[in-house]
């Protein structure tokens, strides 16, 4: 026997029930959507916070690196300044002490040799140009630093003069020693050889720095004897 | 049919809320987070590229210290004023009539310390003319060259002084050219 369902629900109640179901669907849809939006927003906010933290940490490291870069740049500038000063000083200061050159020359004097005149000139001088020199003249060019010297005196004979020249030539930095003249003179009724020698020392060359603790030549050995020869 | 339409409306409404929330809340934060991550990656790349800078700073600091030590050890002072009076006081020898008969200081005009170079250092010539024994002249040369400030000897002229022979004193006529080096401070224009 077949049974038929009997719908006794009035239409108004049915319509109200269906409206409730529809409203429920709308609310459910909205709530689900809102929950999804909230979850996504929370997730993204957490990601954002974490990214901000990482960026702050990276910035701290980068600041340290930038500070190191700045410091390195500053140090490079200071080193350049000090090296510039050293280079300028090397150009300004003479590479050799005149007192040591003088002491060396006088200590090289053989027995019986007497000096009458010593001229040392280490002053700056302009470059001399011969008429054959070509090319433009640079008036601002730094002239070469050279010490020129002339030593004149008396010796008992030519052998003493030759020994003096030889000793000087064998000693750094006296290299180009030339005997300008040697002639016989009468000194207090005795025959002697008057001589003059000259040399040049290149001050542009590099020399070993003199030891500060090296003792100076004894003054008694350096005495330029007075000559009474005429 | 009517029910289906309501269902579609509910779904579309939900999607609209999702889109609106995504556009207003999720997307701006996501975009900012992505930008920050890129920025962080860029900073980290820079940091890793510059990883050797600490070592470089230490090396440069050592180099600077070494250069300064060399300046202190090997180079003399270049003062900012010639102070010729102070130099004369230090180099002046007592005129005792026995070892030193006369001593004269003559200062000249300042010029460039090195001709042809645009250095700030200047050179003040000072000539010391003496009538003295060799020991005294040599002592003056030594004193000038062993000062803690830079003084150049530009010339030395020694000649036997025969006028003293009668008195039995081996005297010399000497002229020692000095160059007092100083670093004149730059003068501001208009001052």
Interface residues (C-beta under 8 A of the other chain):
Chain A: X18 X22 X25 X26 X28 X29 X30 X32 X33 X34 X36 X37 X38 X40 X41 X44 X45 X47 X48 X51 X52 X54 X55 X58 X59 X61 X62 X65 X68 X69 X71 X72 X75 X76 X78 X79 X82 X83 X85 X86 X88 X89 X91 X92 X93 X94 X97 X98 X99 X102 X103 X115 X116 X117 X118 X119 X120 X121 X122 X123 X124 X126 X140 X141 X142 X143 X209 X216 X219 X220 X222 X223 X224 X225 X226 X227 X228 X230
Chain B: X3 X6 X7 X9 X10 X11 X13 X14 X15 X16 X17 X18 X20 X21 X22 X25 X26 X29 X30 X32 X33 X36 X37 X39 X40 X43 X44 X46 X47 X50 X53 X54 X56 X57 X60 X61 X63 X64 X67 X68 X70 X71 X74 X75 X76 X78 X113 X114 X115 X116 X117 X119 X121 X133 X134 X135 X138 X139 X141 X142 X145 X150 X152 X153 X154 X155 X156 X157 X158 X159 X160 X161 X162 X164 X165 X169 X170 X171 X172 X177 X179 X181
